[in-house]
Amino acid sequence: MITFVITDHAFERARERLCWHRRTLSRMLERIFYDGLSPDELPPRLRAAVNLHPEENRPTSSRIYGEHLFLFGRDLPGQADLITVYALPRAVRPLIHHTRRSRFALAA
């Protein structure tokens, strides 16, 4: 089981961009991390659109959940730190919805 830690910066960005309180963010983290789309599940066009250059010193993993990109840092084994939240560009949102629908269609 992974322990999730919310950085102050991530909380401020979630509050600003999603209007989520800290309790809501804490409750949603597990769902975001496990059910969100990882970069490996994205089509190449979408992967290029959401490709960010995180800090080189810090190993990160990203997840797309809804219309937002969540960046997690993996400093310690068994722990994931939510670093920040970005809103995705409007141009790629339909492609994200299509990718999510096709992913869940295969799972059913």
C-alpha positions as CSV (number, residue, x, y, z in Angstrom):
1,M,0.0,0.0,0.0
2,I,1.3,3.4,-0.9
3,T,1.2,6.3,1.5
4,F,0.2,9.6,-0.1
5,V,1.6,13.0,1.0
6,I,0.2,16.3,-0.1
7,T,2.7,19.1,-0.4
8,D,1.6,22.6,0.5
9,H,2.1,23.7,-3.1
10,A,0.0,20.9,-4.4
11,F,-2.8,21.8,-2.0
12,E,-2.7,25.4,-3.1
13,R,-2.9,24.4,-6.7
14,A,-5.7,22.0,-6.1
15,R,-7.6,24.6,-4.2
16,E,-7.0,27.2,-7.0
17,R,-7.6,25.0,-10.0
18,L,-10.2,22.4,-8.7
19,C,-11.7,24.2,-5.7
20,W,-10.9,21.1,-3.6
21,H,-10.4,21.3,0.2
22,R,-7.6,19.3,1.8
23,R,-9.9,16.6,2.9
24,T,-11.4,16.2,-0.6
25,L,-7.9,16.0,-2.1
26,S,-6.8,13.4,0.5
27,R,-9.8,11.3,-0.3
28,M,-9.3,11.5,-4.0
29,L,-5.5,10.8,-4.1
30,E,-5.8,7.0,-4.2
31,R,-8.4,7.1,-6.9
32,I,-6.3,9.5,-9.0
33,F,-3.1,7.5,-8.6
34,Y,-4.6,4.1,-9.4
35,D,-7.5,5.0,-11.8
36,G,-5.8,7.9,-13.6
37,L,-4.3,7.6,-17.0
38,S,-0.5,7.1,-16.9
39,P,1.7,8.3,-19.8
40,D,2.1,4.7,-21.0
41,E,-1.6,4.5,-21.7
42,L,-1.8,7.7,-23.8
43,P,-1.7,7.9,-27.5
44,P,1.5,9.5,-28.9
45,R,-0.2,12.7,-29.8
46,L,-1.6,13.2,-26.3
47,R,1.6,12.1,-24.7
48,A,3.5,14.8,-26.5
49,A,0.9,17.4,-25.5
50,V,1.2,16.7,-21.8
51,N,4.9,16.0,-21.7
52,L,6.3,18.1,-18.9
53,H,9.9,18.5,-17.8
54,P,9.9,17.9,-14.1
55,E,12.9,18.5,-11.9
56,E,15.8,16.3,-13.0
57,N,16.7,15.5,-9.4
58,R,13.4,14.0,-8.5
59,P,11.8,10.9,-9.9
60,T,8.2,11.6,-10.8
61,S,5.1,9.9,-12.1
62,S,2.1,11.6,-13.6
63,R,-1.5,10.7,-13.9
64,I,-4.3,12.3,-15.8
65,Y,-7.6,12.3,-14.0
66,G,-10.6,14.2,-15.4
67,E,-9.2,17.2,-17.1
68,H,-6.2,17.7,-14.9
69,L,-2.6,16.4,-14.7
70,F,-1.3,15.4,-11.3
71,L,2.4,15.1,-10.7
72,F,3.6,12.7,-8.0
73,G,7.2,12.5,-6.6
74,R,8.5,9.1,-5.6
75,D,11.3,10.0,-3.0
76,L,10.8,7.0,-0.7
77,P,9.6,3.5,-1.5
78,G,6.0,3.1,-0.6
79,Q,5.3,6.8,-0.6
80,A,4.0,9.2,-3.3
81,D,4.1,12.9,-2.8
82,L,1.6,15.0,-4.8
83,I,3.8,17.8,-6.2
84,T,1.4,19.9,-8.2
85,V,-1.8,19.9,-10.3
86,Y,-2.1,21.3,-13.9
87,A,-5.2,22.0,-15.9
88,L,-4.8,20.4,-19.4
89,P,-5.2,22.4,-22.5
90,R,-8.7,22.5,-24.0
91,A,-7.4,21.2,-27.3
92,V,-6.5,17.8,-25.8
93,R,-9.5,17.3,-23.6
94,P,-11.6,15.4,-26.2
95,L,-8.7,13.1,-26.9
96,I,-8.4,12.4,-23.1
97,H,-12.1,11.6,-22.8
98,H,-11.9,9.3,-25.8
99,T,-8.8,7.5,-24.4
100,R,-10.6,7.0,-21.0
101,R,-13.7,5.6,-22.7
102,S,-11.8,3.2,-24.8
103,R,-9.7,2.1,-21.7
104,F,-12.8,1.3,-19.7
105,A,-14.6,-0.3,-22.7
106,L,-11.7,-2.8,-22.8
107,A,-11.9,-3.4,-19.1
108,A,-15.6,-4.3,-19.2
